[in-house]
Amino acid sequence: MDEHGKSAEPDASEVTSGRTAGKPAPDRIEERKKQVRHTLRCPYCEEPLTRWKVPDTPFNEWDAEYLYVCFNSRCPYTTRSWDVMRRQGNAGFCYRFMYHRERDRFYCVPDVGFGNVG
């Protein structure tokens, strides 16, 4: 249950309608993921991904100069991550959808909420 008394699991009407709490149906997300290389849009919210320059630090292990990140704070992928991270003991953190174009792979990248706890 979240802070509003709602279950994190979808109810039957959400499942049969193909949507869960603003999140597209899983089959729709999978179809969108197949297009990310061409659209550079988040498969969860369909907002454009932002080309993000990977910081040049000794702690960086990414093998790309740029990655593509969804910075839409209302994206279902990000909004659901607040609760996931809180349950894991990481209150105040979320994660965002990230795409590595050279590898054609998807990742989640952690983000600090700076006071936003979901």
N, C-alpha and C positions, 0 to 999 in steps of 0.2 A: 504494500500500500504506500502511496505517496503522501505528502503532507496535506493533500486535499481529500484523503480517504478513498482515492481511486486505486484500483488494482493496476499493477504494471502489465498484467496480462490482458489481451484484448477479450471483449465479450463476444458472444456468438454473432450479434448483429454487425459488429465491426468486421469479423472474419468473413461473413457471407457477403458483406458489401464490398470486400476487397480492399478496405482501408483500415488502418489502425491508428487512432489518435493523430491524424494528420500525416501519417506515414503511408506512402504508397504500398500496395500489395507486394509481397516478396518476388513474385514472378515479374512484375513491372520493374522493380529495382534491378533484377538480373538483366532484363532487356536493355535498360538504360546503361548498365555497366558495360555492355557490349559496344556501346556507342561513344563512351567517354573519350577514347582516342581521337575521335573525329569532332565531337561537340565541345569537349572541354567544359562540360557541365556536370554538376553534382547529380548523381543518380537518385539521391534522396529528396532534394528540393528543387532541382533543375536550374539553380542559379549558376552563373558562370564561375568556374574555378579561377582563382587568382594565381598568377605566376609569381612564385615566392622564391627569392634568392636565398639559397641555403647559406647560413652564416659560416664564415671561414674561421673556425675555432679548432683547437686541438681535440675537442670532444666530439666533433662532427665525424660521423661514419658514413654519411650518404655519398654515393658515387655519382652524383649529379650536381650541376651548378644550380639548376632550378627544379623545383617541384611545384605541383599544382594543388592548392588547398582551398577548401570551401570555408570562407570566412563569414558565412551567413549564420549569425547566432540563433536564428529561429529555425534552422535546418533540423528536421527530426533526428538525424544521426547525432547531432551535437546536443540537442535538448535532452534526449534520452540518456546521453552519456553522463550527465550530472549525477543521476541516481546510481548508475552503475559504478562510477568512481567513488561515490559516497559510501556505498555498500562495501567497497573494497578497502575502506579506511582512508580514502584520498579526497576528503571533503575540500571543496574550493577548486577542484580541477575538473576539467572535461576533456574530451578529445574531439578532433575534427577529421573529416574525410580528407585524405590526401592521395594524389595520383602521381606515380613515377612514370613519366611518359616513355623514357628510354627502355624501361623494363616492362611497360604495359601492366603494371601491378598497382594494387590498392593497399593503402595502409591507414592506420589511425595515428594521428600526431597529437600528443598531449598539449593542453593549453591551460594556463593559469587564469582563474576567473577574477582575481583582484577584487574580492568582496562579493562577487556574484556567486551564490551557492545554489543556483538552479532555480 
